[in-house]
Amino acid sequence: MSARKSYWQTGVVPPDLLEAREQFRIQFPEWPGFHRLEISPDDRNALAGCAEELSDVMSAIAKDFPNVKISTDAPGVTSFVATRKPWWKFW
């Protein structure tokens, strides 16, 4: 997704995602994402809105879970773990 999103926004796939994109293309050559090379201005605005929503969600999570660890698992794949102190330590 990250490679495709970048392509839609800039017209190029980031160099660090080229290899992962090619591996995916070999495994799923008919995936529609490889054929949709342009998006409409409305879709581009919606894509920007997704990034804003993600930022809002992560901010809300950080308020309830003070220990948030974000990691890059693979090119274009990010995960997070959110923890807080155990319930019995609130008293």
N, C-alpha and C positions, 0 to 999 in steps of 0.2 A: 504494500500500500504506500509506503513512504516513497519508493522510487516513482510510482505512478503519480502521486500527488506532486512531487517535485517536478516531474515532467510537465504536468498540467500548468503549474505555476511559472516555470522558467523555460520550458522547452528542452531541457536536458536532464538526464538521469545523473545524480551525483556519482562521482567516480567510486566512492566507497560502497555503493549499492549495485554497481554494474555486475559483479560476479554473482551476487545473490539473485539478481533479476534474471540473469541467463540460466542459472540452475532451475529457477522456477519455471522459466519458459520451456525448458527441456521436459520438465515433468508435466506441465499443463499447457501445451502449445495452443489449445483452442480457448483458453480463458478469455472472456470478453474484454478484460482490462487491457489486453495487448492490442485490441482493435479500436478502442475508444481513445484516440489521440488528442482530442480537443474537448473542452467542456464549455458550456454557455456561461455568459457573465452571471446569470442567476445561480448556476451550479458553483461557480467560483466563489461567489458571496456565501453560499451555504457551506462550502468547505472552510472558509475563514470563520464562519459561525461555529463550526464544530470545534475548532481550535480554542475559541473563546469559551465554549461550554466546558471543554476539558479543563481549562485553567480554573474555571469556577468550581468544578467538581473537586479538583485536587486541593483547592483552597479550603473547601468545606471539610474534606477528609482530614486535612492537616489540623483543623480546629479541634476535632474530636480524638484524633490519633496523633499524639505529639512525635511519635517515632515513625517517620516515613522514609523508606529506602527505595530509591528509583534506580533501576539498572537497565543497561542495554544488553539484551540477551543474544542478539544477532543483528546484522544490519537491518534497520527498519523495524525491529521488534524491541519494545520497551515494556518492562514490567515494574510493578511496585508492590511493596509489602508495607502495610500500615499496622502498627501495634500501639497499644497503650498499656499502662500498668494494670496488673490484674485487679479484678473487682474488689478483692479483699484488702487491697492496699489503699482504697479510697477513704477508709475510716481511720 
